[in-house]
Amino acid sequence: MTPVIDIDVDWNTQDDTGLPWSFVDEARDPSRIVPGAYVVAGRGTAVAVPVAEVVGVGDDDVVHLRPLPGPVSAHAHLLVISAS
């Protein structure tokens, strides 16, 4: 089963923070993209590092993400907490 991607991100993009980034409007539900939330992040059907913590959201709507190691199943409990 392929997990549903919450936010589109190219894991190869990093800025001066050293973290991958995206934009809030790339999210399936932008209201869930808040610092401390855990989301499934990736691009299309290829989800290289599927779960990430939202580290910050800038005034310019740039979202910084910290990828977590391991499969979605290893972090499913974090996704449930973030969705509530």
Backbone as CSV, one residue per row, in Angstrom:
resi,resn,N_x,N_y,N_z,CA_x,CA_y,CA_z,C_x,C_y,C_z
1,MET,0.839,-1.184,0.000,0.000,0.000,0.000,0.884,1.247,0.000
2,THR,0.622,2.160,-0.916,1.372,3.403,-1.006,0.751,4.435,-0.071
3,PRO,1.555,5.041,0.796,0.999,6.054,1.699,0.573,7.306,0.927
4,VAL,-0.418,8.006,1.444,-0.879,9.251,0.844,0.102,10.353,1.244
5,ILE,0.576,11.085,0.264,1.561,12.139,0.522,0.848,13.394,1.008
6,ASP,1.296,13.909,2.154,0.719,15.126,2.727,1.306,16.385,2.105
7,ILE,2.585,16.340,1.763,3.232,17.507,1.165,4.266,17.053,0.142
8,ASP,4.253,17.722,-0.979,5.203,17.433,-2.048,6.551,18.055,-1.689
9,VAL,7.608,17.260,-1.782,8.949,17.776,-1.514,9.958,17.035,-2.378
10,ASP,10.926,17.773,-2.851,12.068,17.194,-3.546,13.161,17.075,-2.492
11,TRP,13.476,15.858,-2.083,14.434,15.643,-0.995,15.838,16.137,-1.335
12,ASN,16.089,16.456,-2.584,17.406,16.958,-2.975,17.544,18.468,-2.808
13,THR,16.455,19.154,-2.458,16.534,20.603,-2.255,16.873,20.893,-0.800
14,GLN,17.913,21.654,-0.603,18.299,22.111,0.740,18.741,23.552,0.621
15,ASP,18.454,24.331,1.655,18.929,25.706,1.654,19.995,25.862,2.725
16,ASP,20.255,27.084,3.162,21.327,27.314,4.134,21.060,26.686,5.496
17,THR,19.826,26.225,5.759,19.530,25.521,7.010,20.045,24.081,6.964
18,GLY,20.311,23.587,5.751,20.713,22.198,5.580,19.539,21.238,5.538
19,LEU,18.311,21.794,5.547,17.109,20.965,5.539,16.396,21.049,4.190
20,PRO,15.729,19.974,3.804,14.886,20.026,2.617,13.728,20.998,2.868
21,TRP,13.199,21.562,1.791,12.121,22.524,1.939,11.084,22.373,0.836
22,SER,9.921,22.941,1.107,8.819,22.978,0.157,8.019,24.238,0.464
23,PHE,6.840,24.358,-0.136,5.950,25.479,0.141,4.645,24.958,0.726
24,VAL,4.025,25.748,1.603,2.764,25.357,2.232,1.726,24.983,1.178
25,ASP,1.677,25.709,0.078,0.646,25.424,-0.931,0.887,24.123,-1.692
26,GLU,1.988,23.439,-1.407,2.252,22.117,-1.985,1.636,21.004,-1.136
27,ALA,0.987,21.381,-0.027,0.391,20.404,0.884,-1.031,20.053,0.478
28,ARG,-1.385,18.818,0.740,-2.758,18.349,0.494,-3.726,19.114,1.391
29,ASP,-3.355,19.332,2.652,-4.154,20.098,3.612,-3.205,21.076,4.306
30,PRO,-3.092,22.297,3.786,-2.140,23.260,4.347,-2.318,23.548,5.845
31,SER,-3.502,23.338,6.384,-3.729,23.603,7.811,-2.947,22.644,8.704
32,ARG,-2.524,21.494,8.169,-1.746,20.517,8.950,-0.254,20.820,8.953
33,ILE,0.170,21.772,8.146,1.597,22.068,8.024,1.966,23.133,9.039
34,VAL,2.253,22.666,10.247,2.629,23.541,11.359,3.862,22.959,12.037
35,PRO,4.692,23.808,12.630,5.885,23.291,13.312,5.527,22.216,14.344
36,GLY,6.288,21.132,14.309,6.081,20.022,15.228,5.194,18.915,14.680
37,ALA,4.497,19.175,13.586,3.637,18.146,12.983,4.500,17.136,12.239
38,TYR,3.996,15.920,12.131,4.649,14.872,11.351,3.777,14.573,10.142
39,VAL,4.397,14.510,8.987,3.667,14.348,7.730,4.369,13.330,6.842
40,VAL,3.605,12.777,5.893,4.190,11.941,4.853,4.603,12.905,3.749
41,ALA,5.864,12.858,3.388,6.397,13.818,2.425,7.129,13.089,1.316
42,GLY,6.962,13.564,0.108,7.624,12.949,-1.030,7.129,13.568,-2.313
43,ARG,7.359,12.875,-3.396,6.970,13.396,-4.709,6.397,12.258,-5.533
44,GLY,5.181,12.466,-6.047,4.541,11.463,-6.897,4.354,10.153,-6.164
45,THR,4.750,9.069,-6.799,4.627,7.758,-6.165,5.936,7.314,-5.531
46,ALA,7.004,8.070,-5.752,8.297,7.720,-5.157,8.440,8.448,-3.824
47,VAL,8.412,7.704,-2.760,8.530,8.286,-1.427,9.819,7.747,-0.819
48,ALA,10.899,8.477,-1.001,12.214,8.010,-0.571,12.327,7.984,0.951
49,VAL,11.987,9.059,1.605,11.991,9.145,3.071,10.610,9.677,3.439
50,PRO,9.669,8.771,3.701,8.272,9.173,3.723,7.782,10.014,4.883
51,VAL,8.313,9.873,6.082,7.785,10.646,7.202,8.786,11.726,7.573
52,ALA,8.268,12.932,7.822,9.127,14.053,8.162,8.458,14.910,9.225
53,GLU,9.279,15.563,10.027,8.795,16.540,10.995,8.823,17.916,10.330
54,VAL,7.753,18.673,10.503,7.742,20.058,10.045,8.541,20.858,11.077
55,VAL,9.698,21.338,10.661,10.590,22.053,11.569,10.174,23.513,11.696
56,GLY,9.763,24.100,10.584,9.355,25.491,10.621,8.635,25.892,9.362
57,VAL,7.842,26.953,9.489,7.140,27.541,8.351,7.432,29.034,8.389
58,GLY,8.073,29.534,7.339,8.446,30.936,7.296,7.312,31.843,6.862
59,ASP,7.515,33.147,7.032,6.542,34.142,6.587,6.286,34.055,5.083
60,ASP,7.267,33.524,4.353,7.153,33.359,2.908,6.543,32.010,2.531
61,ASP,5.988,31.292,3.535,5.357,29.979,3.356,6.325,28.880,2.943
62,VAL,7.615,29.077,3.197,8.592,28.012,2.979,8.537,27.078,4.184
63,VAL,8.416,25.786,3.909,8.317,24.755,4.944,9.633,23.996,4.984
64,HIS,10.250,23.926,6.160,11.456,23.112,6.328,11.063,21.794,6.984
65,LEU,11.595,20.709,6.441,11.253,19.362,6.886,12.493,18.603,7.324
66,ARG,12.346,17.818,8.397,13.422,16.934,8.850,12.963,15.501,8.626
67,PRO,13.564,14.794,7.667,13.147,13.419,7.392,13.499,12.479,8.543
68,LEU,12.620,11.539,8.801,12.858,10.521,9.825,13.302,9.229,9.147
69,PRO,14.220,8.505,9.752,14.674,7.251,9.145,13.614,6.155,9.279
70,GLY,13.597,5.265,8.325,12.704,4.113,8.407,11.415,4.306,7.638
71,PRO,10.635,3.229,7.578,9.390,3.248,6.807,8.261,3.987,7.533
72,VAL,7.196,4.262,6.800,6.023,4.927,7.378,5.520,4.150,8.587
73,SER,5.504,2.836,8.501,4.973,2.016,9.602,5.712,2.249,10.913
74,ALA,6.980,2.601,10.849,7.759,2.849,12.065,7.344,4.138,12.756
75,HIS,6.655,5.020,12.027,6.288,6.327,12.569,4.796,6.597,12.503
76,ALA,4.004,5.555,12.287,2.560,5.727,12.149,1.946,6.397,13.373
77,HIS,2.468,6.093,14.551,1.911,6.698,15.778,2.105,8.215,15.772
78,LEU,3.175,8.718,15.170,3.404,10.158,15.094,2.419,10.813,14.132
79,LEU,2.093,10.110,13.054,1.150,10.652,12.081,-0.246,10.770,12.683
80,VAL,-0.643,9.811,13.491,-1.960,9.840,14.124,-2.044,11.013,15.096
81,ILE,-0.994,11.217,15.897,-0.968,12.319,16.857,-1.058,13.662,16.143
82,SER,-0.320,13.810,15.052,-0.302,15.067,14.306,-1.636,15.360,13.631
83,ALA,-2.372,14.320,13.280,-3.643,14.520,12.575,-4.757,14.944,13.531
84,SER,-4.582,14.699,14.810,-5.663,15.029,15.759,-5.584,16.448,16.255
